[in-house]
Amino acid sequence: MTNPATPGTPAAPSIVVMGVQGSGKSTVGRLLAERIGVEFLDGDDLHPAANKAKMAGGEPLTDEDRVPWLKAIGASLASAREDGRTIVVACSALKRWYRELLRASDDELAFLCLDGDAALVAERLSHRDHEFMPPTLLASQFATLEPLAAWEVGITLPVTLAPAELVERAVAELAAR
């Protein structure tokens, strides 16, 4: 997986690293982007201020709240594809229709789903301080999460693996598809 330099040249598929908060999306996404030599985009950076305030207040986002955010991520994916670039994006992408909305921006898009049980992820969250995602939102994220369907392009890996191992497995398994 390399990133072509010529605009308009087909790039390797961009990848969305997805999962609930605390699953390691940003950590694994950054490492994966570095490993394959492409740009990393943290989807959290594209949340509107109203979304951040709502989550910081402990209120889960609604589908209506998420659509503009997903469209902003989609615009970044489409721009990369048009320029012949591959990017790695950290984005919860919890529901299938969210992922389909993203895929509408780049039909070659692949997903890396980071999967872990609620107790393990909650333990991880107890050791971090996120700008606007309190641990109290974890249950709502697990309730919303729809695993990758067989027809979706992507892989699911367990968060029990070390980040470097997740990256190596992701590179090997996504390249094999």
N, C-alpha and C positions, 0 to 999 in steps of 0.2 A: 504494500500500500504506500504509494508515494503521491505527491501532490504535483500535478503538471503545472508548468509555469505559463503556458500559452492560454490566454483567454479564449473561451469558446471550445477548448479541447475537453472532451469528456474526462471528468475526474473520477477517482475511486469514490464509491458512495460515501456520503457524509454519514455520521453516526450520532444518534441521540443516546446518551447514557441516561437511563430512566430508573425510577423507583421511588419509594417513599423517602421522606426526609431522614437523614442520618444513615442512609444506605451506602453512602460514599460516592455519590454521583460526581461531585466536583473534584474530589481527590483522584478518582479513577479516570474521569474525563481528561483532566490535565495531564496525567501520566500517559494516557493513551494517545492524546494529541502529540505529546512530546515524542513518544515512541515511534509514531508513524510520520512525524515531521509535518504536522498541519496545525492550523489555528484552533484554539480552544475558545468557546463561548459559554459563559455561565448564564443560563437562562434566568437565574435570579436577578441578574443585572438589568433585565428588560421588564421586570414587573413595574407597572405604574405605581406611583406613590400611594394611591388609594388602596391598592392590593396589599402593599407592604404594611400600611397602617392597620388594615383589617386583620391581617395575620398576626401582627405584633400585639393586637388586642385579644388574641386567642380565638378569633372567629375564622372558621374555615371559609375558603373561597367557594363561590358558586360557579356553575358552568358559565353563567353570564360574565362573572368577574374574569374568568380564565381566557375567554375568547380573544380579547384584544392582545393579551400577553402571548397566546399561542400564535396569533397572526404576526406579531413582531418577530417571534422566533422563526416562523415560516418565511418571512421576508428575508431574514439573514441567510436561511438555507437556500432560498431561491437565488439570491444574489451570488452566493458562493458557487452554486451550480452554473449559473450564467457565465461567471468568470472563469470556469474550469478549475475551481478550487474545491478541496475537500475540507470540511470542518467537523469538529467534534463538539457537540452541544450537551451540556448537563441540563436536563429538563425532566420533571417528574413524569409527565406524559402518562398519567394514571389510567385514563380511560382509552378504550380502542378508538372512539371517535376523535379524541384529542390527537392520537397518533395519525389517524387518517387525515385530519386537518393539516398536520405537519407534512405528511407524505404528499399532499396536494401541491406543496411548494417544491418538492423534490421527489419524484416517483422512484428514485433509486435509493432512497433513504433506508438505512438499517438501524435497528435498535439493539442496544445492550441493556437488558433488564437485570438490575442488581436485586437479588432476592434474599430476604432474611426473615427470620421470625420476629414477631413483635417484641418479645422479651430481649432478644439480642440488640435490636435496633434501639429500644428504649434505654438499654444500658449504655450504648454509645452516646446517645443524646444527653445522658446525664453528665458527660464529660466535655460537652461543648457549649458554647454560647453563640447562637446564631442571631444575626442582626434583627430578623423579624419573624422567625419561625420557632415559637416556643414548643417544648416537648408535648404540651397539652394537645397539639394538633395531630399527633401521630395516629391516634385511633381513627380520626376522620380520614386520614390518608390511606390507612389499611382498608377501611370500609369502602373507599372509592376505587382502589386499585383493581384493575382487570388485567390478569396475566396475559402475556403475548399469546395470541391465537396461533394455531398451526399455520394459517395462511399468511401471517405477518412475517416480514423479513426481519429476522433478528435471532438473538440467542438469550438465554437466561443463565446467569451464573450465580453461585451462592456467595453471599457477603462474608462467609466464614473464611474465604481465601484471602490471603494478603493482597493488598492493592497491586503489587508488581506481578503476582501470579494471575490475578484477574486480567490484567492488561495482556500478558502473554497468551493466555487462553483465548481472550477476545480476538486478538490479532490472528491466531491460528484458525479459530472456528469461523470467524467472519470471512477470512480469505478462502476458506474451503467451500463457501456457499456460492 
